[in-house]
Amino acid sequence: GGRASAWSAREAGLRAVRDDPRSARVKRHAAGKDKRPLRKCLDGLSTDADDQHPASTLVRPAMRVITGHPGARYSGQLRTDDVLIVPDFLCAEGDLSLYYKLVEEVREAQALGAKEARWRAWKDGCHLVSKAGPESSPAYREILRRIETYFGMDASSMYARFNWYVDGADWKPLHHDTAQFSQRRAGKQNITVGVSLGRPRELVFRHVDSGVRSYFPQPNGMAFTFGRAINIHWKHGINALPEELQDEGGRISIIVWGWASCAVDEENGEAEPEVRPESFSRPCLQYQGGKCTYGERCKFVHQAALEGDREGNPESGPEGRPGGAPREASLP
């Protein structure tokens, strides 16, 4: 690809110098093309016999960690086993102004009577969430647009959540995102994106089989993503802070789920199929019951219930206004 060509051009600019001391046979052996044993082998390096061939390295990882540059758009591909870290995605690490601006804009919307902007306790009160839409906060709107553009996301697939960790005592238990067990969600989500603003916290992944934990610092302004396989094979959350550090300030986490054009299949590097239209065709049960709290921002179809469709059968194929804007945060 482009990167390989760029490196080839740079290598072509190097002087041809015969300074590699390895013999032709040693190089063939190292490449796995000569099976005859060498007098000097890897036994003394605590290397297992199964690991003495280069093919042993060509296996799928449990997790691949990569870094991105905070440019206009991500230029690489994201495989399903990837965790991408993008420092300074929204702002410089030391600049907390965007964090304070977001909190104040949501509070202003609350003061003006926007009920959806009110803070609500998540689950058992681990932290707060708000259903504020982009119309309640210009800064929030710009963050969603930044995420959409950088990752090449299908705007109609985007579903966002606004989390506020008020102080260091707030945390997020380990969990899978809904796409791990929901066919409907999996049909329109191939990536999870998170951005972090405010005081640093720690993102944790725990492997469902081995129990191995991996910790990723989340400084102010950083973005992270992970793909389908990570969501299936790992649970994730936000670690609590020890009591002596719990008064060091709050953190905003904006999570966006959706369909990104840069996501590819792990095995063959091919782009994943397009988002399935039927994933949006499920009727809104709240609307059928009389009132949908999400209004025009609802992800589901607004149509009166049909006979035999009271349970919201996703196969019923109702006609009506299709969903298409992020449910908890729409892009106007």
Phi, psi and omega in degrees: 000197182298319182295317180298319180296320180297316179293322179299321179295321179292317180297326180295339180276356179276146175292142177283108181233129179274077183242014176271114186283353183285141177286166180299322181292318179299319180292322177295321180295317180297329180275000179081013183264351179229112187274351182294137182292147175264158179295321175262116182242183185270003185302325183282359182256017181057035179260126178294154181301323181292344184257013184263016179232138182301334179297337180293343180269349184269061182233160180286135182277162169287327177201134176244122182257125180228161179243149179239161178261135184284058177273202182287326183206146178289127188264352183260194175247149177244119178270167188291343178262009185271143163243118181258134176243128179235096178295151176055033182295318181257330184191171175293147185304324183275358183260105183266008186297323181293324177300309181296324180296317179298313180299316182292321180294321177293319178296323177296319178297321177298317181295332179274003174096012179285101185297324182293342181276353182296148175286139176230147178285134177271129179052242183267029178084021182296326177199183181254153172228158175226143175264022178303135176266171180301334178293341179274343186208108176303323180295319178298317180300317180292326178296316179296321178293323178298315179296314180302314183289314186297319184261003180061047185274145172288113185301327182289344181265349189285135179225124189239154175223136182254110181252141174234117172267100192300321177208188184291351178280339179283150184202177179228119179297157177297139184198166167260148169290157188301329182299344179293330184231005180243116179297324181296313179294318182298334180288346181227013179225119174238010181204147169244128179241136175228141173238146186236131178227141180108211184289146182297140172227183186235120174277131182241138170243135175234124181291134187290335181265309186273338184078002178299138179248139173235132183248136179234118176300143179238079179286168180302131176090352185280151171241152172221156173220158167211158186261188186302310186295325177297317180294333180278315188266350180228143165266157181221160180188188177241122182295146171288158175261149175299155188305324183290349180248005189284352181256022186269014175108170186259179182213137171257134176235120175252119181252133178233128174252145179173195184250117183251137181289341182275355180277133181230165178291141184295320189285316187243000177072012179274149178299142179290156178303159179294160178303137184281121182302326182295344178294341182260358192269007181286133181289152179277115181290326177298317180296319179295332179278353177132326182203130176259125183290344182266346178057228182292347181270002183295142181279343186257173182281132177265106179203143178301146182297138174267157178301130180084002182243020183294339182269003178072044181298117183292347180270358187285341176060054182292151174265153180148192182291119179289153171290178178165345177252149179308132188296310181269354177202112182261153176261110183291000000 
